[in-house]
Amino acid sequence: MSVTGTSGVLAARPMLGAAAMLLNTLLIPFMGVIIKRLAEADVGTLEMLAIRSVITLGLLLPLLFFHDNLRAVKAADIRAHAVHAGFAIVTMACFYYALRSLPLVTVTAINFTTPIFALVFARLLFAERVAPLGWLALFVGFAGAVIVLRPDAGGIGLDALVVLLGSATGAGMNLAVRRMPARSTHYAVLFYFSVGGALVYGIAAAPVITVPAGDTWLWFVALAAIALAVHTCTTVAFRVASSMLIGALDYTRIIWAMLIGIVFLAEMPDLLDGMGCALIVLSGVIVLRLGASPRDTGPATP
């Protein structure tokens, strides 16, 4: 069975789309748990990114035996994929770095500022009109992010700034996907991103990379497999269900991140965290109600 593209037309199947997105909201926080476990095993961020990318590419390569996938890779617009992969590589690095030290729910909440960055970029880069409610969403989301980040006299910590950078580049990544040529399938997007990640992270990590020991390999395989599952669920959800339904369901990820953080990581959020998360979610819901496509404005996936 081949992996079809995001541009294909499928019959509306809202229940399937809802199920895929609900599974996604559970998988992404668990991916954060694995990243934290690897960090506890003294695996550096660059090592983590390099090995994960190589394994992901290894899982994708056998799918090239399907004719549709091979044809899609050959016919792809390399420049468009390079732009997307560039944004995606920076986005993934930011979130992996931040998850080493910040609570899972904090990173998840800040990740939902991505729609706001996408709104601003669409206005600045493509002169798209932003309705008054869009600007209201921007300020509400900004207020929520400030509450979650809680800058002190010394400003905002480096890790929090890295998450914000990842949200901004994630918006660029989503806008790049929006303008991807129709002939570029989802498999081609994943393939070229994985190739780019394996090369960039591999070269960057070469001086420090070590062979994982013991059960660390199992964590890496799980990380790569979950990452592929996340991208697959996202594609299915966005193709067979309405953007409003899928976008709204995605915000349940904050609930899972909070619960998983408490159970598996002993991370207990406080009242201010809850208030900030609520404002960020409200901001995203406003953007969704403006009719924005999730491929344009959805939160970036680490």
C-alpha angles and dihedrals in degrees: 000000000000128000109247127215132258090243095062120109116239131177115264109265106167095176092055091046092049092049092050093051094045089053088049092054088058098042097053096058090047088053087056090052091054091050089053092048091053090048089053087054088059094252108155122232094247092048090049093050095045097049093042091051094049092050091047090052089048090054091050099046097075089058088067086079087075107090096222092055094048091048091049092051092050094046096045123122099246094197093054091048091048091054092048093045091049092056092041094051092053092043094052092046091052095052095043090051094048095046090063091073112008123080115263094241091051093054090045093050094049088047088065089066086078093093089057093052089047090052091053094044092049088054096045100038103032102023091236113170115250116207119225089255088057091059089046088054090051093055094043091050092047091052090050092049091051091052092050093045094042098194114211132200088292092055128237118337121252094247092054091048089051090055090051089050089051091051090051094049088043088060089051089049092053092047089050090054089049090058095042111127113261092244091064108098126203089254091055091050091051093043097053093041089052092047091049092046093048091051099042098040092039093055093043093049097042096099094051107027119120133185109265114246133215118342092348087098089061090055090051094050090048090049093051093044093049091048090055091046090052093054091046094050091047092053094047092047095049093046102049105031137050120275091235093055095045095043092050093048091050090067090068084076089082090059092050091045090053094047095043090047090054097045102038104025104026089235109154114193119211133222094271090054089054092049092049092048090050092053093047091050090048089051092052093047090053090053091049091051089055086067098253116163115243089227087062101041111013121127114275117257115228 
